[in-house]
Amino acid sequence: MRKIIVDLLHYTPEFVGVNAVKKPYKNEIATVETEVKVVLPPHNHSSVAEHTVLNFNICGASRLCIQELLRHRMSELDVADMFSSATVESTRYTLNKVLKMDLDTIDIWDYFVEPLYDPKRFSSLKEYELFIMELASFNYCALENMIGQMKCNTPNDFIKYFLPEGWRVDLAFSINLRSFINFVSLRYNPKAHFEIRHLAKLMLDSIRNTYLIKFFPNI
């Protein structure tokens, strides 16, 4: 898979969350370790973690993965006060780069996400390689159709219906710590779709040198 790139742009300083812990417990000597103990089981005072927000820049994830990300957000709104915000690269304004492509020379996987080989989902490496060849052919055909529609002056809003789910996009993504803990627990999981699981890992990797990693003691 061509790399999906995740950068942690900003995160709330630790004293903000620590200050939130002090209020209900009147604990004037609270630390990050105190906050971790309060937020995680068995105490589960997770609302304290809502004061901490993480801001990510994500480049090269597929439209399918972004839909998984947003679907997770919507499905958790009523059960975990999920707070996140995503500003996604607009295909309406970026499809014009397709018209400039030379389909004879491009590497299709620079523009689409190439699924990773998973022995649990393919009976053999040969079966996977055949799948990748067919997927590449499908993506090439989609680009050819899109270029043809552009040359006919079809509006970009309609051309988007030709766009496969593997198309790479960039986005800015913000999420509070309570929601991020929930996201990681469900998406950094063998049962999750491989790409969003990979995205969750990259997001975790981006916080490993910060105090935030203390909220994930089992990872």
GROMACS elastic network, one bead per residue, 0.5 to 0.9 nm:
[ bonds ]
;  ai    aj funct       b0    kb
    1     4     6  0.82558   500
    1   109     6  0.78260   500
    1   113     6  0.66043   500
    1   114     6  0.50287   500
    1   115     6  0.63804   500
    1   116     6  0.60941   500
    2    60     6  0.82743   500
    2   109     6  0.67761   500
    2   110     6  0.68947   500
    2   112     6  0.87611   500
    2   113     6  0.69364   500
    2   114     6  0.70078   500
    3    59     6  0.86877   500
    3    60     6  0.71850   500
    3    61     6  0.88045   500
    3   113     6  0.88565   500
    4    58     6  0.73075   500
    4    59     6  0.58126   500
    4    61     6  0.58080   500
    4   113     6  0.87153   500
    4   198     6  0.87492   500
    4   199     6  0.76101   500
    4   202     6  0.83263   500
    5    57     6  0.79873   500
    5    58     6  0.57744   500
    5    59     6  0.50828   500
    5    60     6  0.66036   500
    5    61     6  0.81787   500
    5   199     6  0.88003   500
    5   202     6  0.77406   500
    6    56     6  0.67162   500
    6    57     6  0.57310   500
    6    59     6  0.65129   500
    6   199     6  0.79152   500
    6   202     6  0.61652   500
    6   203     6  0.63336   500
    6   205     6  0.88976   500
    6   206     6  0.71290   500
    7    55     6  0.85950   500
    7    56     6  0.56009   500
    7    57     6  0.51321   500
    7    58     6  0.65983   500
    7    59     6  0.87438   500
    7   202     6  0.86565   500
    7   203     6  0.77549   500
    7   206     6  0.63945   500
    8    11     6  0.75921   500
    8    54     6  0.73537   500
    8    55     6  0.60519   500
    8    57     6  0.64983   500
    8    58     6  0.88897   500
    8   203     6  0.76050   500
    8   206     6  0.58055   500
    8   207     6  0.71170   500
    9    54     6  0.78885   500
    9    55     6  0.55042   500
    9    56     6  0.54425   500
    9    57     6  0.65929   500
   10    53     6  0.82888   500
   10    54     6  0.60821   500
   10    55     6  0.52015   500
   10    56     6  0.72977   500
   11    14     6  0.87626   500
   11    52     6  0.71560   500
   11    53     6  0.56941   500
   11    55     6  0.61652   500
   11    56     6  0.89379   500
   11   212     6  0.88491   500
   12    15     6  0.83532   500
   12    16     6  0.69161   500
   12    17     6  0.81233   500
   12    51     6  0.79720   500
   12    52     6  0.51737   500
   12    53     6  0.55478   500
   12    54     6  0.67671   500
   13    16     6  0.59652   500
   13    17     6  0.77680   500
   13    52     6  0.77464   500
   14    17     6  0.56827   500
   14    18     6  0.63344   500
   14    19     6  0.86627   500
   14    31     6  0.86541   500
   14    32     6  0.67799   500
   14    52     6  0.79572   500
   14   211     6  0.72092   500
   14   212     6  0.82950   500
   15    19     6  0.58702   500
   15    20     6  0.85859   500
   15    31     6  0.81431   500
   15    32     6  0.79551   500
   16    19     6  0.51587   500
   16    20     6  0.64928   500
   16    21     6  0.89781   500
   16    51     6  0.68882   500
   16    52     6  0.70949   500
   17    20     6  0.50430   500
   17    21     6  0.64879   500
   17    22     6  0.89312   500
   17    32     6  0.76724   500
   17    35     6  0.70870   500
   17    48     6  0.67612   500
   17    49     6  0.65206   500
   17    50     6  0.82800   500
   17    51     6  0.58716   500
   17    52     6  0.61026   500
   18    21     6  0.51326   500
   18    22     6  0.65393   500
   18    30     6  0.61734   500
   18    31     6  0.58026   500
   18    32     6  0.59594   500
   18    33     6  0.89749   500
   18    34     6  0.77178   500
   18    35     6  0.60983   500
   18    48     6  0.87622   500
   19    22     6  0.52132   500
   19    23     6  0.69388   500
   19    28     6  0.85724   500
   19    30     6  0.77784   500
   19    31     6  0.87808   500
   20    23     6  0.56803   500
   20    24     6  0.78077   500
   20    35     6  0.85781   500
   20    48     6  0.61058   500
   20    49     6  0.84449   500
   20    51     6  0.74005   500
   21    24     6  0.65176   500
   21    25     6  0.67108   500
   21    26     6  0.81446   500
   21    27     6  0.73915   500
   21    30     6  0.69227   500
   21    31     6  0.85895   500
   21    34     6  0.77152   500
   21    35     6  0.60927   500
   21    38     6  0.77682   500
   21    48     6  0.65002   500
   22    25     6  0.55471   500
   22    26     6  0.51241   500
   22    28     6  0.58307   500
   22    29     6  0.78581   500
   22    30     6  0.62327   500
   23    26     6  0.53581   500
   23    27     6  0.72406   500
   23    28     6  0.86072   500
   24    27     6  0.80789   500
   25    28     6  0.86634   500
   27    30     6  0.56037   500
   29    34     6  0.89308   500
   30    33     6  0.78643   500
   30    34     6  0.55683   500
   30    35     6  0.73395   500
   31    35     6  0.64493   500
   31    36     6  0.87541   500
   32    36     6  0.61970   500
   32    37     6  0.86291   500
   32   211     6  0.76293   500
   32   212     6  0.89691   500
   32   214     6  0.82806   500
   33    36     6  0.50495   500
   33    37     6  0.62432   500
   33    38     6  0.86512   500
   33   214     6  0.77596   500
   33   215     6  0.89304   500
   34    37     6  0.51615   500
   34    38     6  0.62360   500
   34    39     6  0.86633   500
   35    38     6  0.50515   500
   35    39     6  0.59940   500
   35    40     6  0.85070   500
   35    48     6  0.78060   500
   35    49     6  0.81032   500
   35   215     6  0.88616   500
   36    39     6  0.52361   500
   36    40     6  0.60001   500
   36    49     6  0.88894   500
   36   214     6  0.69751   500
   36   215     6  0.57394   500
   37    40     6  0.57129   500
   37    41     6  0.75941   500
   37    42     6  0.83268   500
   37    43     6  0.71615   500
   37    44     6  0.85186   500
   37   215     6  0.87960   500
   38    41     6  0.77605   500
   38    42     6  0.82270   500
   38    43     6  0.54665   500
   38    44     6  0.63599   500
   38    45     6  0.56339   500
   38    46     6  0.74688   500
   38    48     6  0.81204   500
   39    42     6  0.85219   500
   39    43     6  0.64660   500
   39    47     6  0.75699   500
   39    48     6  0.66483   500
   39    49     6  0.66886   500
   39   178     6  0.83414   500
   39   215     6  0.82510   500
   40    43     6  0.61356   500
   40    44     6  0.50014   500
   40    45     6  0.71972   500
   40    46     6  0.68653   500
   40   215     6  0.74712   500
   41    45     6  0.83404   500
   42    45     6  0.88717   500
   43    46     6  0.83452   500
   44    47     6  0.84085   500
   45    48     6  0.62943   500
   45    49     6  0.82651   500
   46    49     6  0.55769   500
   46    50     6  0.74575   500
   46   177     6  0.89848   500
   46   178     6  0.60498   500
   47    50     6  0.53408   500
   47    51     6  0.79367   500
   47    81     6  0.87939   500
   47   178     6  0.67565   500
   48    51     6  0.62721   500
   48    52     6  0.83394   500
   48   178     6  0.78693   500
   49    52     6  0.56980   500
   49    53     6  0.85269   500
   49   176     6  0.71808   500
   49   177     6  0.52822   500
   49   179     6  0.84587   500
   50    53     6  0.71608   500
   50    83     6  0.82258   500
   50   176     6  0.53523   500
   50   177     6  0.57929   500
   50   178     6  0.53722   500
   50   179     6  0.76597   500
   51   176     6  0.70470   500
   51   177     6  0.76096   500
   51   178     6  0.86205   500
   52   175     6  0.86153   500
   52   176     6  0.55491   500
   52   177     6  0.54540   500
   52   178     6  0.80530   500
   53    84     6  0.89888   500
   53   174     6  0.68715   500
   53   175     6  0.56391   500
   53   177     6  0.58113   500
   53   178     6  0.88894   500
   54   173     6  0.82794   500
   54   174     6  0.55739   500
   54   175     6  0.54533   500
   54   176     6  0.60062   500
   54   177     6  0.69284   500
   54   180     6  0.84288   500
   55   172     6  0.74053   500
   55   173     6  0.58769   500
   55   175     6  0.67115   500
   55   176     6  0.87711   500
   56   171     6  0.84200   500
   56   172     6  0.59110   500
   56   173     6  0.50962   500
   56   174     6  0.60995   500
   56   175     6  0.85082   500
   56   203     6  0.79422   500
   57   170     6  0.77354   500
   57   171     6  0.61921   500
   57   173     6  0.63309   500
   57   174     6  0.87859   500
   58    61     6  0.70826   500
   58   169     6  0.84792   500
   58   170     6  0.56198   500
   58   171     6  0.53317   500
   58   172     6  0.62378   500
   58   173     6  0.73076   500
   58   199     6  0.88571   500
   59   168     6  0.79023   500
   59   169     6  0.64450   500
   59   171     6  0.65225   500
   59   172     6  0.87641   500
   60   110     6  0.87512   500
   60   111     6  0.81561   500
   60   112     6  0.82882   500
   60   113     6  0.76387   500
   60   167     6  0.84796   500
   60   169     6  0.52272   500
   60   170     6  0.56608   500
   60   171     6  0.87216   500
   61    64     6  0.82126   500
   61    65     6  0.62967   500
   61    66     6  0.69326   500
   61   112     6  0.86789   500
   61   113     6  0.70760   500
   61   166     6  0.82890   500
   61   167     6  0.79676   500
   61   168     6  0.52272   500
   61   169     6  0.56250   500
   61   170     6  0.66605   500
   61   171     6  0.85482   500
   61   195     6  0.80705   500
   61   196     6  0.87658   500
   61   199     6  0.80267   500
   62    65     6  0.51106   500
   62    66     6  0.63413   500
   62    67     6  0.86385   500
   62   112     6  0.69969   500
   62   113     6  0.59541   500
   62   165     6  0.65148   500
   62   167     6  0.52194   500
   62   169     6  0.59899   500
   62   170     6  0.86593   500
   62   195     6  0.83072   500
   63    66     6  0.50927   500
   63    67     6  0.61896   500
   63    68     6  0.86712   500
   63   164     6  0.81330   500
   63   165     6  0.51018   500
   63   166     6  0.59448   500
   63   167     6  0.58075   500
   63   168     6  0.64092   500
   63   169     6  0.65459   500
   64    67     6  0.51456   500
   64    68     6  0.63627   500
   64    69     6  0.87310   500
   64   164     6  0.88217   500
   64   165     6  0.50378   500
   64   166     6  0.62697   500
   64   167     6  0.81581   500
   64   195     6  0.87990   500
   65    69     6  0.62080   500
   65    70     6  0.87037   500
   65   165     6  0.84542   500
   65   166     6  0.83507   500
   65   193     6  0.83324   500
   65   195     6  0.62960   500
   65   196     6  0.56848   500
   65   199     6  0.84594   500
   66    70     6  0.61669   500
   66    71     6  0.83816   500
   66    88     6  0.86080   500
   66   169     6  0.84479   500
   66   171     6  0.87550   500
   66   196     6  0.82146   500
   67    70     6  0.50895   500
   67    71     6  0.58346   500
   67    72     6  0.83891   500
   68    72     6  0.60638   500
   68    73     6  0.85936   500
   68   193     6  0.84551   500
   68   196     6  0.71112   500
   69    72     6  0.52470   500
   69    73     6  0.64515   500
   69    74     6  0.89524   500
   69   183     6  0.88321   500
   69   196     6  0.72980   500
   70    74     6  0.62701   500
   70    75     6  0.85965   500
   70    84     6  0.87846   500
   70    85     6  0.88089   500
   70    86     6  0.79252   500
   71    74     6  0.51328   500
   71    75     6  0.60148   500
   71    76     6  0.85354   500
   72    75     6  0.52333   500
   72    76     6  0.62280   500
   72    77     6  0.87631   500
   72   183     6  0.75031   500
   72   187     6  0.88529   500
   73    76     6  0.54817   500
   73    77     6  0.64236   500
   73    82     6  0.62113   500
   73    83     6  0.73870   500
   73    84     6  0.67848   500
   73    85     6  0.87422   500
   73   179     6  0.85094   500
   73   183     6  0.84177   500
   74    77     6  0.53669   500
   74    78     6  0.82140   500
   74    82     6  0.77477   500
   75    78     6  0.72331   500
   75    79     6  0.80399   500
   75    82     6  0.85906   500
   76    79     6  0.53286   500
   76    80     6  0.55873   500
   76    81     6  0.68670   500
   76    82     6  0.54880   500
   76    83     6  0.88756   500
   76   179     6  0.85260   500
   76   182     6  0.87377   500
   77    80     6  0.59265   500
   77    83     6  0.74367   500
   78    81     6  0.59949   500
   78    82     6  0.75586   500
   79    82     6  0.76469   500
   80    83     6  0.86094   500
   80   178     6  0.81808   500
   80   179     6  0.72010   500
   80   182     6  0.80524   500
   81   178     6  0.87103   500
   81   179     6  0.76799   500
   82   175     6  0.83494   500
   82   176     6  0.80715   500
   82   178     6  0.77955   500
   82   179     6  0.52834   500
   82   180     6  0.87379   500
   82   182     6  0.85934   500
   83   174     6  0.83615   500
   83   175     6  0.58583   500
   83   176     6  0.60156   500
   83   178     6  0.83715   500
   83   179     6  0.61857   500
   83   180     6  0.88747   500
   84   173     6  0.72091   500
   84   174     6  0.53720   500
   84   176     6  0.65689   500
   84   179     6  0.74585   500
   84   180     6  0.86675   500
   85   172     6  0.80868   500
   85   173     6  0.56993   500
   85   174     6  0.51360   500
   85   175     6  0.64595   500
   86   171     6  0.66081   500
   86   172     6  0.56679   500
   86   174     6  0.65061   500
   86   175     6  0.87790   500
   87    90     6  0.88057   500
   87   170     6  0.87274   500
   87   171     6  0.54711   500
   87   172     6  0.51653   500
   87   173     6  0.65458   500
   87   174     6  0.89772   500
   88    91     6  0.88105   500
   88   169     6  0.72773   500
   88   170     6  0.61188   500
   88   172     6  0.65177   500
   88   173     6  0.83986   500
   89    92     6  0.88787   500
   89    93     6  0.83824   500
   89    94     6  0.77439   500
   89   169     6  0.59965   500
   89   170     6  0.53686   500
   89   171     6  0.57375   500
   89   172     6  0.86027   500
   90    93     6  0.56354   500
   90    94     6  0.63495   500
   90    95     6  0.86163   500
   90   169     6  0.83936   500
   90   170     6  0.89564   500
   91    95     6  0.55493   500
   91    96     6  0.89102   500
   91   156     6  0.80310   500
   91   157     6  0.84057   500
   91   160     6  0.72395   500
   91   169     6  0.82446   500
   92    95     6  0.60946   500
   92    96     6  0.84381   500
   92   155     6  0.88188   500
   92   156     6  0.54821   500
   92   157     6  0.59568   500
   92   159     6  0.87116   500
   92   160     6  0.74611   500
   93    96     6  0.69586   500
   93   156     6  0.78523   500
   94    97     6  0.60960   500
   94    98     6  0.81444   500
   95    98     6  0.55405   500
   95    99     6  0.76221   500
   95   146     6  0.88207   500
   95   156     6  0.70233   500
   95   159     6  0.85144   500
   95   160     6  0.82431   500
   96    99     6  0.54582   500
   96   100     6  0.72829   500
   96   150     6  0.82346   500
   96   156     6  0.83602   500
   97   100     6  0.53432   500
   97   101     6  0.68364   500
   98   101     6  0.53249   500
   98   102     6  0.88360   500
   98   143     6  0.71638   500
   98   146     6  0.76657   500
   98   147     6  0.66623   500
   98   150     6  0.89931   500
   99   102     6  0.84989   500
   99   143     6  0.88982   500
   99   146     6  0.81535   500
   99   147     6  0.55230   500
   99   148     6  0.88594   500
   99   150     6  0.71600   500
   99   151     6  0.82457   500
  100   147     6  0.88875   500
  101   104     6  0.87148   500
  101   105     6  0.84784   500
  101   106     6  0.72329   500
  101   143     6  0.89753   500
  101   147     6  0.88517   500
  102   105     6  0.57136   500
  102   106     6  0.62138   500
  103   106     6  0.55096   500
  103   107     6  0.84065   500
  103   108     6  0.84021   500
  103   140     6  0.75163   500
  103   143     6  0.81528   500
  103   144     6  0.79866   500
  104   107     6  0.88963   500
  106   109     6  0.86150   500
  106   110     6  0.78289   500
  106   111     6  0.89754   500
  107   110     6  0.56359   500
  107   111     6  0.77234   500
  108   111     6  0.56778   500
  108   112     6  0.63004   500
  108   113     6  0.88838   500
  108   114     6  0.89607   500
  108   136     6  0.67127   500
  108   139     6  0.73864   500
  108   140     6  0.71392   500
  109   113     6  0.59700   500
  109   114     6  0.59886   500
  109   136     6  0.79472   500
  110   113     6  0.76569   500
  110   114     6  0.89793   500
  110   168     6  0.81594   500
  111   166     6  0.82904   500
  111   167     6  0.60094   500
  111   168     6  0.55851   500
  111   169     6  0.86675   500
  112   136     6  0.87592   500
  112   139     6  0.77564   500
  112   164     6  0.84709   500
  112   165     6  0.84546   500
  112   166     6  0.50063   500
  112   168     6  0.52285   500
  113   165     6  0.89670   500
  113   166     6  0.52238   500
  113   167     6  0.65669   500
  113   168     6  0.62964   500
  113   195     6  0.89387   500
  114   132     6  0.75173   500
  114   135     6  0.86434   500
  114   136     6  0.85754   500
  114   166     6  0.77429   500
  115   118     6  0.88112   500
  115   132     6  0.77841   500
  115   166     6  0.89061   500
  115   194     6  0.81062   500
  115   195     6  0.77333   500
  116   128     6  0.89953   500
  116   194     6  0.77769   500
  116   195     6  0.84080   500
  117   120     6  0.89305   500
  117   121     6  0.81929   500
  117   122     6  0.77047   500
  117   125     6  0.75567   500
  117   128     6  0.65724   500
  117   129     6  0.86265   500
  118   121     6  0.55132   500
  118   122     6  0.63538   500
  118   125     6  0.88155   500
  118   128     6  0.83556   500
  118   194     6  0.87618   500
  119   122     6  0.51957   500
  119   123     6  0.65690   500
  119   124     6  0.68743   500
  119   125     6  0.76073   500
  119   128     6  0.88158   500
  120   123     6  0.73895   500
  121   124     6  0.89475   500
  121   128     6  0.88437   500
  122   125     6  0.70718   500
  122   126     6  0.87639   500
  122   127     6  0.63511   500
  122   128     6  0.60202   500
  123   126     6  0.83986   500
  123   127     6  0.66261   500
  123   128     6  0.80727   500
  124   127     6  0.52493   500
  124   128     6  0.65838   500
  124   129     6  0.88407   500
  125   128     6  0.50462   500
  125   129     6  0.61846   500
  125   130     6  0.86530   500
  126   129     6  0.50616   500
  126   130     6  0.62052   500
  126   131     6  0.85883   500
  127   130     6  0.51947   500
  127   131     6  0.62755   500
  127   132     6  0.87877   500
  128   132     6  0.62432   500
  128   133     6  0.87092   500
  129   132     6  0.50500   500
  129   133     6  0.62555   500
  129   134     6  0.86931   500
  130   133     6  0.51164   500
  130   134     6  0.62747   500
  130   135     6  0.85755   500
  131   134     6  0.51722   500
  131   135     6  0.60705   500
  131   136     6  0.85727   500
  132   136     6  0.60338   500
  132   137     6  0.85387   500
  133   136     6  0.51625   500
  133   137     6  0.62485   500
  133   138     6  0.86585   500
  134   137     6  0.50716   500
  134   138     6  0.61690   500
  134   139     6  0.86794   500
  135   139     6  0.62052   500
  135   140     6  0.86475   500
  136   139     6  0.51094   500
  136   140     6  0.62020   500
  136   141     6  0.86530   500
  137   140     6  0.51236   500
  137   141     6  0.62275   500
  137   142     6  0.86359   500
  138   141     6  0.51813   500
  138   142     6  0.62540   500
  138   143     6  0.88166   500
  138   164     6  0.86267   500
  139   143     6  0.63209   500
  139   144     6  0.86812   500
  139   163     6  0.85570   500
  139   164     6  0.69181   500
  139   166     6  0.84194   500
  139   167     6  0.87725   500
  140   143     6  0.51568   500
  140   144     6  0.62471   500
  140   145     6  0.86765   500
  141   144     6  0.50090   500
  141   145     6  0.61672   500
  141   146     6  0.85723   500
  142   145     6  0.51165   500
  142   146     6  0.61528   500
  142   147     6  0.86541   500
  142   162     6  0.61413   500
  142   163     6  0.65913   500
  142   164     6  0.71361   500
  143   147     6  0.61100   500
  143   148     6  0.84989   500
  143   162     6  0.81404   500
  143   163     6  0.78426   500
  144   147     6  0.52023   500
  144   148     6  0.61671   500
  144   149     6  0.86746   500
  145   148     6  0.50485   500
  145   149     6  0.62169   500
  145   150     6  0.86638   500
  145   159     6  0.88402   500
  145   162     6  0.72803   500
  146   149     6  0.50886   500
  146   150     6  0.61826   500
  146   151     6  0.86681   500
  146   159     6  0.61904   500
  146   160     6  0.83161   500
  146   162     6  0.64351   500
  146   163     6  0.77644   500
  147   150     6  0.50467   500
  147   151     6  0.62409   500
  147   152     6  0.86868   500
  148   151     6  0.52169   500
  148   152     6  0.64677   500
  148   153     6  0.89032   500
  148   154     6  0.89885   500
  149   152     6  0.50035   500
  149   153     6  0.64288   500
  149   154     6  0.54059   500
  149   155     6  0.84182   500
  149   156     6  0.89404   500
  149   159     6  0.68580   500
  150   154     6  0.54599   500
  150   155     6  0.74931   500
  150   156     6  0.76874   500
  150   159     6  0.76759   500
  151   154     6  0.75529   500
  153   156     6  0.86155   500
  154   157     6  0.84257   500
  154   158     6  0.68665   500
  154   159     6  0.67605   500
  155   158     6  0.55986   500
  155   159     6  0.64757   500
  156   160     6  0.62227   500
  157   160     6  0.56141   500
  157   161     6  0.78609   500
  158   161     6  0.58443   500
  158   162     6  0.80322   500
  159   162     6  0.55824   500
  159   163     6  0.72409   500
  160   163     6  0.51607   500
  160   164     6  0.87063   500
  161   164     6  0.81621   500
  163   166     6  0.83713   500
  163   167     6  0.70082   500
  164   167     6  0.59116   500
  165   168     6  0.84826   500
  175   178     6  0.83553   500
  175   179     6  0.64382   500
  175   180     6  0.62339   500
  176   179     6  0.54525   500
  176   180     6  0.61274   500
  176   181     6  0.87723   500
  177   181     6  0.60969   500
  177   182     6  0.85663   500
  177   212     6  0.83663   500
  177   215     6  0.88989   500
  178   181     6  0.53399   500
  178   182     6  0.65161   500
  178   183     6  0.87586   500
  179   182     6  0.50245   500
  179   183     6  0.60447   500
  179   184     6  0.86497   500
  180   184     6  0.60958   500
  180   185     6  0.84886   500
  181   184     6  0.53030   500
  181   185     6  0.62047   500
  181   186     6  0.88400   500
  181   215     6  0.76389   500
  181   216     6  0.76903   500
  182   185     6  0.51821   500
  182   186     6  0.64586   500
  182   187     6  0.85409   500
  183   186     6  0.54574   500
  183   187     6  0.57966   500
  183   188     6  0.77833   500
  183   200     6  0.79123   500
  184   187     6  0.51874   500
  184   188     6  0.50667   500
  184   189     6  0.78927   500
  184   197     6  0.85337   500
  184   200     6  0.61846   500
  184   201     6  0.83146   500
  184   204     6  0.81821   500
  184   216     6  0.89295   500
  185   188     6  0.60387   500
  185   189     6  0.70220   500
  186   189     6  0.60054   500
  186   191     6  0.85819   500
  186   192     6  0.72921   500
  186   197     6  0.89599   500
  187   190     6  0.81687   500
  187   191     6  0.79820   500
  187   192     6  0.53873   500
  187   193     6  0.77737   500
  187   196     6  0.64903   500
  187   197     6  0.53108   500
  187   198     6  0.88136   500
  187   199     6  0.87199   500
  187   200     6  0.64357   500
  188   191     6  0.85570   500
  188   192     6  0.69857   500
  188   196     6  0.77829   500
  188   198     6  0.75363   500
  188   199     6  0.84015   500
  188   200     6  0.55902   500
  188   201     6  0.65342   500
  189   192     6  0.54504   500
  189   193     6  0.86310   500
  189   197     6  0.64685   500
  190   193     6  0.79748   500
  190   194     6  0.78831   500
  190   197     6  0.76164   500
  191   194     6  0.83471   500
  191   197     6  0.87742   500
  192   195     6  0.83635   500
  192   196     6  0.70468   500
  192   197     6  0.59801   500
  193   196     6  0.56952   500
  193   197     6  0.60994   500
  193   198     6  0.86338   500
  194   197     6  0.50874   500
  194   198     6  0.61294   500
  194   199     6  0.86436   500
  195   199     6  0.61041   500
  195   200     6  0.85719   500
  196   200     6  0.60426   500
  196   201     6  0.85218   500
  197   200     6  0.50866   500
  197   201     6  0.63287   500
  197   202     6  0.87729   500
  198   201     6  0.50700   500
  198   202     6  0.63094   500
  198   203     6  0.86956   500
  199   202     6  0.50871   500
  199   203     6  0.62170   500
  199   204     6  0.86112   500
  200   203     6  0.50922   500
  200   204     6  0.61922   500
  200   205     6  0.85999   500
  201   204     6  0.50235   500
  201   205     6  0.60790   500
  201   206     6  0.86406   500
  202   206     6  0.62511   500
  203   206     6  0.51570   500
  203   207     6  0.68579   500
  204   207     6  0.54380   500
  204   208     6  0.65024   500
  204   213     6  0.75812   500
  204   216     6  0.89517   500
  204   219     6  0.88894   500
  205   208     6  0.53169   500
  205   209     6  0.83609   500
  205   213     6  0.89659   500
  206   209     6  0.75001   500
  206   210     6  0.85283   500
  207   210     6  0.53032   500
  207   211     6  0.78077   500
  207   212     6  0.62475   500
  207   213     6  0.59933   500
  208   211     6  0.78467   500
  208   212     6  0.74322   500
  208   213     6  0.53833   500
  208   214     6  0.87287   500
  209   212     6  0.82394   500
  209   213     6  0.74324   500
  210   213     6  0.62087   500
  210   214     6  0.83395   500
  211   214     6  0.58469   500
  211   215     6  0.81793   500
  212   215     6  0.58597   500
  212   216     6  0.78885   500
  213   216     6  0.54637   500
  213   217     6  0.73945   500
  213   219     6  0.86819   500
  214   217     6  0.58369   500
  215   218     6  0.89217   500
  216   219     6  0.56792   500
